[in-house]
Amino acid sequence: MEYNYAITISYDGELYADFKTADMLEAVDVWNKCVDHGFAKEYATYNLSDPIGKMYTKTFYANGEVSVK
């Protein structure tokens, strides 16, 4: 299957999982579920890449801080 969207999940700088899909709505649904630091000890980073090369990043820290780019 060809995909256009990719989401990667990293905990404390180590790749935990990746998800690929051709469906924009499915990618956005998965992206919207990334809401906390998950299993990370210090921080979790979530990246969403779209077909035109734009990358969106959310970082959740265990202390409650959040960074969105």
LUMZABA-714990 format. One line per field, with one value per residue: residue number from 1; residue in one letter; chain; x, y negated, z of N, C-alpha, C, O, CB in turn. Coordinates in nm, 2 decimals, always signed. Atoms other than C-alpha are relative to their C-alpha. Glycine has a CB too. Layout:
REM LUMZABA-714990
nr <- [NUM; ...]
rest <- [a; ...]
kette <- [A; ...]
n.X <- [X; ...]
n.Y <- [Y; ...]
n.Z <- [Z; ...]
ca.X <- [X; ...]
ca.Y <- [Y; ...]
ca.Z <- [Z; ...]
c.X <- [X; ...]
c.Y <- [Y; ...]
c.Z <- [Z; ...]
o.X <- [X; ...]
o.Y <- [Y; ...]
o.Z <- [Z; ...]
cb.X <- [X; ...]
cb.Y <- [Y; ...]
cb.Z <- [Z; ...]
REM end
This chain:
REM LUMZABA-714990
nr <- [1; 2; 3; 4; 5; 6; 7; 8; 9; 10; 11; 12; 13; 14; 15; 16; 17; 18; 19; 20; 21; 22; 23; 24; 25; 26; 27; 28; 29; 30; 31; 32; 33; 34; 35; 36; 37; 38; 39; 40; 41; 42; 43; 44; 45; 46; 47; 48; 49; 50; 51; 52; 53; 54; 55; 56; 57; 58; 59; 60; 61; 62; 63; 64; 65; 66; 67; 68; 69]
rest <- [m; e; y; n; y; a; i; t; i; s; y; d; g; e; l; y; a; d; f; k; t; a; d; m; l; e; a; v; d; v; w; n; k; c; v; d; h; g; f; a; k; e; y; a; t; y; n; l; s; d; p; i; g; k; m; y; t; k; t; f; y; a; n; g; e; v; s; v; k]
kette <- [A; A; A; A; A; A; A; A; A; A; A; A; A; A; A; A; A; A; A; A; A; A; A; A; A; A; A; A; A; A; A; A; A; A; A; A; A; A; A; A; A; A; A; A; A; A; A; A; A; A; A; A; A; A; A; A; A; A; A; A; A; A; A; A; A; A; A; A; A]
n.X <- [+0.08; -0.07; +0.05; -0.03; -0.01; -0.08; -0.01; -0.10; +0.01; -0.12; +0.00; -0.14; -0.09; -0.01; +0.12; +0.09; +0.09; +0.03; +0.12; +0.00; +0.13; +0.03; +0.13; -0.02; +0.09; -0.05; -0.12; +0.04; +0.06; -0.11; -0.08; +0.08; +0.00; -0.13; +0.04; -0.08; -0.14; +0.00; -0.09; -0.13; -0.04; -0.02; +0.08; +0.04; +0.01; +0.09; -0.02; +0.10; -0.05; +0.10; -0.06; -0.08; -0.13; +0.02; +0.00; +0.06; -0.06; +0.04; -0.09; +0.06; -0.10; +0.06; +0.03; +0.12; -0.03; +0.04; -0.06; +0.07; -0.06]
n.Y <- [+0.12; +0.13; +0.09; +0.14; +0.06; -0.08; +0.04; -0.07; +0.03; -0.03; +0.02; +0.03; +0.00; -0.13; -0.03; -0.10; -0.06; +0.09; -0.03; +0.06; -0.01; +0.09; +0.07; +0.12; +0.00; -0.10; +0.06; +0.10; -0.06; -0.05; +0.12; +0.06; -0.09; +0.02; +0.10; +0.00; -0.06; -0.14; -0.08; +0.07; +0.05; +0.14; +0.07; -0.08; +0.09; -0.05; +0.07; -0.03; +0.05; -0.01; -0.02; +0.11; +0.01; +0.07; -0.09; +0.05; -0.06; +0.03; -0.07; +0.01; -0.03; -0.07; +0.11; +0.06; +0.10; -0.04; +0.08; -0.04; +0.08]
n.Z <- [+0.00; +0.00; -0.10; +0.01; -0.13; -0.09; -0.14; -0.08; -0.15; -0.07; -0.14; -0.05; +0.12; +0.06; +0.08; -0.06; +0.10; +0.11; +0.06; +0.14; +0.06; +0.11; -0.03; -0.08; -0.12; -0.09; -0.06; -0.09; -0.12; -0.08; -0.05; -0.11; -0.12; -0.07; -0.10; -0.13; +0.01; +0.02; -0.08; -0.01; -0.13; +0.00; +0.10; +0.12; +0.12; +0.11; +0.13; +0.11; +0.13; +0.11; +0.13; +0.05; -0.08; -0.13; -0.12; -0.12; -0.12; -0.14; -0.10; -0.14; -0.10; -0.12; -0.10; +0.05; +0.11; +0.14; +0.11; +0.13; +0.11]
ca.X <- [+0.00; +0.12; +0.10; +0.10; +0.09; +0.33; +0.32; +0.61; +0.61; +0.93; +0.97; +1.28; +1.44; +1.39; +1.15; +0.85; +0.61; +0.52; +0.20; +0.15; -0.17; -0.29; -0.61; -0.58; -0.88; -0.73; -0.39; -0.56; -0.76; -0.44; -0.26; -0.55; -0.51; -0.15; -0.23; +0.03; +0.38; +0.26; +0.52; +0.80; +1.00; +1.09; +0.92; +0.73; +0.76; +0.49; +0.56; +0.30; +0.44; +0.21; +0.25; +0.40; +0.68; +0.54; +0.61; +0.40; +0.55; +0.41; +0.63; +0.48; +0.70; +0.64; +0.64; +0.33; +0.50; +0.38; +0.56; +0.37; +0.54]
ca.Y <- [+0.00; -0.35; -0.60; -0.97; -1.04; -0.91; -0.94; -0.85; -0.82; -0.84; -0.80; -0.97; -0.99; -0.63; -0.53; -0.35; -0.31; -0.44; -0.45; -0.51; -0.57; -0.71; -0.84; -1.20; -1.16; -0.85; -1.03; -1.32; -1.09; -0.91; -1.25; -1.38; -1.08; -1.19; -1.38; -1.30; -1.16; -0.80; -0.55; -0.80; -0.87; -1.22; -1.32; -1.18; -1.33; -1.28; -1.37; -1.39; -1.42; -1.50; -1.45; -1.79; -1.74; -1.94; -1.79; -1.87; -1.80; -1.77; -1.70; -1.62; -1.63; -1.42; -1.75; -1.86; -2.10; -2.08; -2.20; -2.21; -2.31]
ca.Z <- [+0.00; -0.08; +0.20; +0.22; +0.59; +0.86; +1.24; +1.45; +1.83; +2.03; +2.40; +2.56; +2.21; +2.12; +1.84; +1.99; +1.70; +1.36; +1.17; +0.79; +0.60; +0.27; +0.44; +0.57; +0.81; +0.96; +1.01; +1.18; +1.41; +1.52; +1.56; +1.78; +2.02; +2.10; +2.42; +2.69; +2.76; +2.74; +2.86; +2.85; +3.16; +3.06; +2.73; +2.43; +2.08; +1.81; +1.45; +1.17; +0.81; +0.52; +0.15; +0.08; +0.33; +0.62; +0.96; +1.27; +1.61; +1.96; +2.26; +2.60; +2.90; +3.22; +3.42; +3.22; +2.97; +2.61; +2.29; +1.96; +1.63]
c.X <- [+0.09; -0.06; +0.04; +0.03; +0.08; +0.00; +0.10; -0.01; +0.13; -0.01; +0.15; +0.10; +0.01; -0.13; -0.08; -0.09; -0.01; -0.13; -0.01; -0.14; -0.01; -0.12; +0.03; -0.08; +0.05; +0.13; -0.04; -0.06; +0.11; +0.07; -0.08; +0.00; +0.14; -0.01; +0.08; +0.14; +0.00; +0.09; +0.13; +0.04; +0.02; -0.09; -0.04; -0.01; -0.08; +0.02; -0.10; +0.06; -0.11; +0.06; +0.08; +0.12; -0.01; +0.00; -0.06; +0.06; -0.07; +0.09; -0.07; +0.10; -0.07; -0.04; -0.13; +0.02; -0.04; +0.06; -0.07; +0.07; -0.06]
c.Y <- [-0.12; -0.09; -0.14; -0.07; +0.10; -0.06; +0.08; -0.04; +0.04; -0.03; -0.02; +0.02; +0.13; +0.03; +0.11; +0.07; -0.10; +0.05; -0.07; +0.03; -0.09; -0.09; -0.12; +0.00; +0.10; -0.05; -0.10; +0.06; +0.06; -0.12; -0.06; +0.08; -0.02; -0.12; -0.01; +0.07; +0.15; +0.08; -0.06; -0.03; -0.15; -0.08; +0.10; -0.10; +0.08; -0.08; +0.05; -0.06; +0.02; +0.01; -0.11; -0.03; -0.08; +0.09; -0.09; +0.08; -0.04; +0.08; -0.02; +0.05; +0.06; -0.11; -0.08; -0.11; +0.06; -0.10; +0.05; -0.09; +0.05]
c.Z <- [+0.00; +0.10; -0.02; +0.13; +0.09; +0.14; +0.07; +0.15; +0.06; +0.15; +0.05; -0.11; -0.07; -0.08; +0.07; -0.10; -0.12; -0.07; -0.14; -0.06; -0.12; +0.03; +0.10; +0.13; +0.11; +0.07; +0.11; +0.13; +0.09; +0.07; +0.12; +0.13; +0.07; +0.09; +0.13; -0.02; -0.01; +0.09; +0.02; +0.14; +0.01; -0.11; -0.12; -0.12; -0.11; -0.12; -0.10; -0.13; -0.10; -0.13; -0.06; +0.07; +0.12; +0.11; +0.12; +0.12; +0.13; +0.09; +0.13; +0.10; +0.13; +0.10; -0.04; -0.11; -0.13; -0.10; -0.13; -0.11; -0.13]
o.X <- [+0.19; -0.18; +0.14; +0.09; +0.06; +0.02; +0.09; -0.04; +0.18; -0.07; +0.23; +0.21; +0.09; -0.24; -0.03; -0.11; +0.02; -0.16; +0.03; -0.20; +0.06; -0.15; +0.07; -0.03; +0.04; +0.15; +0.02; -0.04; +0.10; +0.11; -0.01; -0.03; +0.15; +0.00; +0.06; +0.17; +0.11; +0.08; +0.22; -0.05; -0.02; -0.15; +0.03; -0.06; -0.06; +0.01; -0.13; +0.08; -0.18; +0.19; +0.16; +0.20; +0.09; -0.07; -0.01; +0.06; -0.09; +0.12; -0.10; +0.16; -0.18; -0.13; -0.17; -0.08; -0.03; +0.06; -0.07; +0.07; -0.03]
o.Y <- [-0.13; -0.09; -0.16; -0.17; +0.22; -0.18; +0.21; -0.15; +0.16; -0.14; +0.06; +0.06; +0.14; +0.01; +0.22; +0.19; -0.22; +0.17; -0.19; +0.14; -0.19; -0.18; -0.10; -0.03; +0.07; -0.03; -0.10; +0.01; +0.04; -0.11; -0.10; +0.03; +0.04; -0.23; -0.09; +0.11; +0.21; +0.06; +0.01; -0.07; -0.21; -0.18; +0.20; -0.21; +0.19; -0.20; +0.17; -0.18; +0.12; +0.01; -0.08; -0.12; -0.10; +0.20; -0.20; +0.20; -0.16; +0.19; -0.14; +0.15; +0.03; -0.08; -0.17; -0.16; +0.18; -0.22; +0.17; -0.21; +0.00]
o.Z <- [+0.07; +0.12; -0.09; +0.14; +0.08; +0.15; +0.06; +0.18; +0.04; +0.19; +0.02; -0.09; -0.17; -0.02; +0.10; -0.10; -0.11; -0.06; -0.15; -0.04; -0.13; -0.05; +0.21; +0.24; +0.23; +0.19; +0.21; +0.24; +0.21; +0.19; +0.22; +0.24; +0.18; +0.05; +0.21; -0.14; -0.01; +0.21; +0.07; +0.22; +0.11; -0.07; -0.14; -0.10; -0.14; -0.11; -0.12; -0.13; -0.11; -0.15; -0.15; +0.04; +0.19; +0.10; +0.14; +0.11; +0.15; +0.07; +0.17; +0.08; +0.15; +0.18; +0.03; -0.16; -0.15; -0.08; -0.15; -0.10; -0.24]
cb.X <- [-0.10; +0.00; +0.04; -0.11; -0.14; +0.14; -0.14; +0.15; -0.12; +0.12; -0.07; +0.03; +0.13; +0.03; +0.03; -0.09; -0.14; +0.12; -0.12; +0.11; -0.11; -0.03; -0.10; -0.03; -0.14; +0.03; +0.08; -0.10; -0.09; +0.09; +0.01; -0.14; -0.02; +0.11; -0.14; -0.08; +0.08; +0.03; +0.01; +0.01; +0.14; +0.14; +0.08; -0.14; +0.14; -0.15; +0.14; -0.14; +0.13; -0.09; -0.12; -0.09; +0.10; -0.13; +0.14; -0.15; +0.15; -0.16; +0.14; -0.13; +0.08; +0.11; +0.12; -0.06; +0.14; -0.15; +0.15; -0.15; +0.15]
cb.Y <- [+0.00; -0.06; +0.05; -0.08; -0.03; +0.03; +0.00; -0.03; +0.09; -0.09; +0.11; +0.09; -0.04; +0.11; +0.04; -0.07; +0.02; -0.01; -0.05; +0.06; -0.03; +0.09; +0.10; -0.13; +0.03; +0.14; -0.06; -0.10; +0.12; +0.08; -0.10; -0.02; +0.14; -0.02; +0.01; +0.07; -0.05; +0.04; +0.14; -0.12; +0.07; -0.03; -0.12; +0.07; -0.03; +0.00; +0.02; -0.05; +0.08; -0.13; +0.03; -0.13; -0.06; -0.09; +0.05; -0.01; -0.03; +0.05; -0.06; +0.10; -0.12; +0.09; -0.10; -0.07; -0.05; +0.01; +0.01; -0.02; +0.03]
cb.Z <- [+0.12; -0.14; +0.14; -0.07; +0.06; -0.05; +0.07; -0.05; +0.06; -0.06; +0.08; +0.12; +0.05; +0.10; -0.15; +0.11; +0.06; -0.11; +0.09; -0.08; +0.10; -0.13; +0.07; -0.08; -0.04; -0.07; -0.11; -0.06; -0.05; -0.08; -0.11; -0.04; -0.05; -0.11; +0.03; +0.11; +0.11; -0.14; -0.07; -0.09; +0.04; -0.03; -0.06; +0.02; -0.06; +0.05; -0.06; +0.03; -0.04; +0.01; -0.09; -0.01; -0.09; +0.00; +0.03; -0.01; +0.01; +0.01; +0.00; +0.00; +0.04; +0.06; +0.02; +0.12; +0.00; -0.02; +0.00; +0.00; -0.01]
REM end
